[in-house]
Amino acid sequence: MYNEHTKQAKEKGGIAMFRNEFLQIVWEKGRVDVPELARLLNTTEDLIEAEADVCAAHGWIRMLDSLIMATPLTHTGR
């Protein structure tokens, strides 16, 4: 499953670029739900959830069910 998500992210222009866009949107909005973020990034909810797991593990965001919230570290994660 993760390999497929990684492949999709690379096709989108690279994992780092995708992560930067992901974190920028979360930072600007403060909080965003998974379906909306998937729509804004033109990708799947599964990919958003996989990326959210990675970012949450670094403390860059917080997850509450399908809500992604910025933290003080969100801006520095990019």
C-alpha positions as CSV (number, residue, x, y, z in Angstrom):
1,M,0.0,0.0,0.0
2,Y,2.7,2.5,0.9
3,N,4.7,1.7,-2.2
4,E,1.6,2.6,-4.3
5,H,1.2,5.9,-2.4
6,T,4.9,6.7,-2.8
7,K,4.6,6.0,-6.6
8,Q,1.6,8.4,-6.8
9,A,3.5,11.1,-4.9
10,K,6.6,10.7,-7.2
11,E,4.4,11.0,-10.3
12,K,2.9,14.2,-8.8
13,G,6.3,15.8,-8.9
14,G,8.3,14.3,-6.0
15,I,7.6,13.4,-2.4
16,A,9.3,16.6,-1.1
17,M,7.3,18.8,-3.4
18,F,4.1,17.0,-2.4
19,R,4.9,17.3,1.3
20,N,5.6,21.0,0.9
21,E,2.3,21.6,-0.8
22,F,0.5,19.5,1.9
23,L,2.1,21.3,4.8
24,Q,1.6,24.7,3.2
25,I,-2.1,24.2,2.9
26,V,-2.4,22.9,6.4
27,W,-0.4,25.9,7.7
28,E,-2.5,28.4,5.8
29,K,-5.8,26.9,6.8
30,G,-4.9,25.9,10.4
31,R,-7.1,22.8,10.0
32,V,-8.5,20.9,7.1
33,D,-10.3,17.7,6.6
34,V,-8.9,14.8,4.6
35,P,-11.4,14.9,1.7
36,E,-10.9,18.7,1.2
37,L,-7.2,18.4,1.3
38,A,-7.3,15.5,-1.2
39,R,-9.4,17.7,-3.5
40,L,-7.1,20.7,-3.2
41,L,-4.1,18.5,-4.0
42,N,-5.9,16.5,-6.7
43,T,-5.1,13.2,-5.1
44,T,-6.7,10.4,-3.1
45,E,-7.8,10.4,0.5
46,D,-5.6,7.3,1.0
47,L,-2.5,9.3,-0.1
48,I,-3.4,12.2,2.2
49,E,-3.9,9.9,5.1
50,A,-0.5,8.2,4.4
51,E,1.3,11.5,4.2
52,A,-0.5,12.7,7.4
53,D,0.7,9.7,9.3
54,V,4.3,10.5,8.3
55,C,3.9,14.2,9.1
56,A,2.2,13.5,12.4
57,A,5.1,11.2,13.4
58,H,7.4,14.2,13.0
59,G,5.1,16.4,15.0
60,W,4.5,18.7,12.0
61,I,0.7,18.1,12.2
62,R,-1.9,16.6,14.5
63,M,-4.6,14.2,13.3
64,L,-8.1,13.8,14.9
65,D,-10.1,11.3,12.9
66,S,-10.3,12.9,9.5
67,L,-9.2,16.4,10.6
68,I,-5.6,17.5,10.0
69,M,-4.5,20.4,12.3
70,A,-1.4,22.6,12.1
71,T,1.1,22.7,15.0
72,P,3.8,25.2,15.7
73,L,6.1,22.8,13.8
74,T,4.0,22.7,10.6
75,H,5.8,25.6,9.0
76,T,9.2,24.3,9.9
77,G,8.5,20.9,8.4
78,R,8.7,22.2,4.9
